[in-house]
Amino acid sequence: MAQGQSLFGIHGTALALRSQRLNLLASNIANAATPNYKARDIDFDRAMALASRGHDADSAAGAAMAYRVPVTPSLDGNTVELSTEQTLFAENAVQYRTTLAFLEGRITTLKRAFKGE
């Protein structure tokens, strides 16, 4: 178990996975007009399950990554559905900030404990 894992539990890994997912969703959005671009996403729950069994964040994200199946196929082969990507990006950003706030609170608590407050 990594040292960060023991101090922050699974939350450090969750933050790393959410960050990777934000980058992937942003890439999907940026390529919305690229012919034959295939949208991808990370199944966060699957990645967390893998991480809880000892996988690091990178390998868990890689194993939980898949191509998105579009509801409405595009004629140019692009599978990005902009509204879906934007919604998922916004949801994931909120979850990222929530996880980050939890970790910041934990760090503040640890700092106070070290200072003897």
ABEGO torsion letter per residue (X at the ends): XBAAAAAAEAAAAAAAAAAAAAAAAAAAAAAAABBGBBBBBBBAAAAAAAAAAGBBAAAAAAAABBBBBBABBBAAGBABBAAAAAAAAAAAAAAAAAAAAAAAAAAAAAAAAAAGX
